[in-house]
Amino acid sequence: MIYDLAGVIFWTEHLKPMVRFYRDVLQLPVHSDHGDFVAFEIRPGVRLSVGRHDRIHGSSREPYRVMINLQVDDIYAAHNALAAKGVTFLRPPEREDWGGLVATLQDPDGNTLQLFQFPPSSRH
């Protein structure tokens, strides 16, 4: 059965701004670049990718349908660094009832991303 997440793909018609965002703004390391498909390695074996797709047009029509959660060690430092690069947050870092911290932002296509800082007792 399923034992792990292999990756997530964002299909887009705006490949260059998406690649710049994930590579230059979020500073995800590039695993591979095939011209119309770029994979970023989150950790060994887990990738977040962006690729051109001829059936995708415009921005995300339902940006809250799927949220990608990106784990950080210091959400306030990550928030400040990204805000300094011009990232607009839909929600600044806030503590959740489960003890962790969450901040919400969108990529250039309008896909919703969240920064997660888990409480010290639940970090993996």
C-alpha positions as CSV (number, residue, x, y, z in Angstrom):
1,M,0.0,0.0,0.0
2,I,0.9,3.7,0.0
3,Y,3.8,4.5,2.4
4,D,5.0,7.9,1.3
5,L,4.4,10.9,-0.9
6,A,6.5,10.9,-4.1
7,G,5.7,14.4,-5.2
8,V,3.3,17.1,-6.3
9,I,3.0,18.6,-9.8
10,F,1.7,22.0,-10.7
11,W,0.7,22.1,-14.4
12,T,0.8,25.6,-15.8
13,E,1.0,27.7,-19.0
14,H,3.2,30.2,-17.1
15,L,6.3,28.0,-16.6
16,K,9.0,30.7,-16.3
17,P,7.4,32.7,-13.5
18,M,6.5,29.5,-11.7
19,V,10.1,28.2,-12.0
20,R,11.5,31.5,-10.8
21,F,9.1,31.5,-7.8
22,Y,10.0,28.0,-6.6
23,R,13.7,28.2,-7.4
24,D,14.6,31.8,-6.6
25,V,12.0,32.9,-4.1
26,L,11.3,29.7,-2.1
27,Q,14.9,28.5,-2.9
28,L,13.9,24.9,-3.6
29,P,16.8,23.0,-5.1
30,V,16.4,21.9,-8.7
31,H,16.5,18.2,-9.1
32,S,16.0,18.2,-12.9
33,D,15.2,20.6,-15.7
34,H,13.7,19.3,-18.9
35,G,12.8,22.6,-20.5
36,D,9.0,22.3,-20.1
37,F,9.2,20.4,-16.8
38,V,11.2,21.3,-13.7
39,A,11.4,19.1,-10.6
40,F,12.5,20.5,-7.2
41,E,13.7,18.1,-4.6
42,I,12.0,18.7,-1.2
43,R,14.0,15.8,0.3
44,P,15.5,12.7,-1.3
45,G,12.7,11.0,-3.2
46,V,10.1,13.7,-2.7
47,R,9.7,16.3,-5.4
48,L,7.6,19.4,-6.1
49,S,7.4,19.9,-9.9
50,V,6.1,22.5,-12.3
51,G,5.4,21.7,-15.9
52,R,3.8,23.1,-19.0
53,H,0.5,21.4,-20.0
54,D,-1.5,22.3,-23.1
55,R,-4.8,21.6,-21.2
56,I,-4.1,24.2,-18.5
57,H,-5.1,27.9,-19.2
58,G,-4.9,30.8,-16.8
59,S,-4.5,30.9,-13.1
60,S,-5.8,28.4,-10.6
61,R,-9.6,28.6,-10.7
62,E,-10.1,27.1,-7.2
63,P,-6.9,28.0,-5.3
64,Y,-8.2,26.6,-2.0
65,R,-9.1,23.2,-3.3
66,V,-5.6,21.8,-2.7
67,M,-3.0,23.3,-0.3
68,I,0.6,22.3,-0.3
69,N,2.1,22.4,3.2
70,L,5.8,23.2,3.3
71,Q,7.5,22.5,6.6
72,V,9.9,25.0,8.1
73,D,11.9,25.2,11.3
74,D,11.3,28.9,11.9
75,I,8.1,30.2,10.4
76,Y,8.8,33.8,11.4
77,A,12.2,33.9,9.7
78,A,10.8,32.2,6.6
79,H,7.8,34.6,6.6
80,N,10.1,37.6,6.9
81,A,12.6,36.4,4.2
82,L,9.8,35.7,1.7
83,A,8.0,39.0,2.5
84,A,11.3,40.8,1.8
85,K,11.3,39.1,-1.6
86,G,7.8,40.5,-2.4
87,V,5.7,37.5,-1.5
88,T,2.3,38.6,-0.3
89,F,0.8,36.4,2.5
90,L,-2.9,35.7,2.6
91,R,-2.4,34.9,6.3
92,P,0.6,35.7,8.4
93,P,2.0,33.1,10.8
94,E,-0.6,32.2,13.4
95,R,-0.7,29.5,16.1
96,E,-3.2,26.7,15.5
97,D,-5.2,24.9,18.2
98,W,-3.0,21.8,17.6
99,G,0.1,23.8,18.7
100,G,1.8,24.4,15.4
101,L,2.2,27.6,13.4
102,V,0.7,28.2,9.9
103,A,1.2,31.0,7.3
104,T,-0.6,31.0,3.9
105,L,0.6,32.4,0.5
106,Q,0.0,31.8,-3.2
107,D,2.4,31.1,-6.1
108,P,2.3,33.0,-9.4
109,D,-0.6,30.8,-10.7
110,G,-2.6,31.4,-7.6
111,N,-2.1,27.9,-6.0
112,T,-2.3,28.1,-2.3
113,L,0.8,27.1,-0.2
114,Q,1.1,27.0,3.5
115,L,4.2,27.2,5.6
116,F,4.0,24.8,8.6
117,Q,6.0,24.8,11.8
118,F,5.2,21.8,13.9
119,P,5.4,22.0,17.7
120,P,8.7,20.7,19.0
121,S,7.2,17.5,20.4
122,S,5.8,16.4,17.0
123,R,8.8,17.2,14.6
124,H,10.1,14.3,12.5
